[in-house]
Amino acid sequence: MEKVTCEDWDPSDDIKTKEDVIAYLEVALEENDTEFLLVTIGYIARSKGMQQLSRELNLDRKGLYKAFSPEGNPSFTTVVKVLDNLGFRLRIEQKKVS
């Protein structure tokens, strides 16, 4: 039997347009899973370039990687700053009651 090897897939490689970013964020928000949302924001941030983002926000690059990893726990301020830098903002919407 022939061995098959698989490469690790990094979603940040596939995020190229604002539409891609919006699609990833919408899916993450629909899951209602904070960890998944934060990791997704990390993928989006990496697609832009974590070094550039860290310079623009005056934040530590390694700290950003860690904050948006599955083990991370970024502050709300960091999340808002990153989203703002990516061209987004948070907004509150009342959920529909069935």
C-alpha positions in Angstrom: 0.0 0.0 0.0 1.3 3.4 -0.9 1.8 6.0 1.9 -0.2 9.1 1.6 1.0 12.3 3.2 -1.1 15.3 4.1 0.1 18.8 4.6 -1.3 20.9 7.5 -4.0 23.2 6.2 -3.8 26.8 7.4 -7.1 28.7 6.7 -5.1 32.0 6.6 -3.7 30.9 3.3 -7.2 30.9 1.8 -8.3 34.3 3.1 -7.6 36.8 0.4 -10.5 39.2 0.1 -12.8 41.2 2.4 -15.6 38.8 1.3 -13.5 35.9 2.5 -13.0 37.6 5.9 -16.7 38.3 6.2 -17.6 34.7 5.4 -15.1 33.3 8.0 -16.4 35.7 10.6 -20.1 35.0 9.9 -19.5 31.2 10.2 -17.5 31.7 13.4 -20.2 33.9 14.9 -23.0 31.4 14.0 -21.2 28.7 16.0 -21.6 30.7 19.2 -18.2 29.4 20.4 -15.9 32.0 21.8 -12.7 29.9 21.3 -13.6 29.2 17.7 -14.3 32.9 17.0 -11.0 33.9 18.5 -9.0 31.3 16.6 -10.8 32.5 13.4 -9.8 36.1 14.1 -6.3 34.8 14.4 -6.5 33.2 11.0 -7.8 36.4 9.5 -5.0 38.4 11.3 -2.4 36.0 9.9 -3.8 36.4 6.4 -3.1 40.1 6.7 0.4 39.5 8.2 0.9 39.3 11.9 4.1 41.4 11.8 2.4 44.2 10.0 -0.6 44.0 12.3 1.6 44.1 15.4 3.5 47.1 14.2 0.3 49.0 13.3 -1.3 48.2 16.7 2.0 48.6 18.7 1.5 45.1 20.1 3.9 42.2 20.5 3.8 39.8 17.4 4.4 36.7 19.5 1.8 37.8 21.9 -0.7 38.2 19.1 0.0 34.7 17.8 -0.5 33.3 21.3 -3.6 35.4 22.1 -5.4 34.1 19.0 -4.3 30.5 19.3 -6.6 27.7 20.7 -4.9 28.2 24.1 -5.0 32.0 24.0 -7.2 34.4 25.9 -6.9 37.9 24.4 -8.3 40.8 26.2 -11.5 42.3 24.9 -9.4 45.4 24.0 -7.1 43.4 21.9 -10.0 41.7 20.0 -11.6 45.1 19.3 -8.2 46.6 18.2 -7.5 43.8 15.8 -11.1 43.8 14.3 -10.9 47.6 13.9 -7.5 47.3 12.2 -9.0 44.7 9.8 -11.9 47.1 9.0 -14.6 45.7 11.3 -16.4 46.6 14.4 -18.5 44.8 16.9 -22.2 45.5 17.2 -24.9 44.2 19.4 -28.0 42.7 17.9 -31.0 41.2 19.7 -31.4 37.6 18.9 -34.6 36.3 17.5 -36.8 34.5 20.0 -38.7 31.5 18.6 
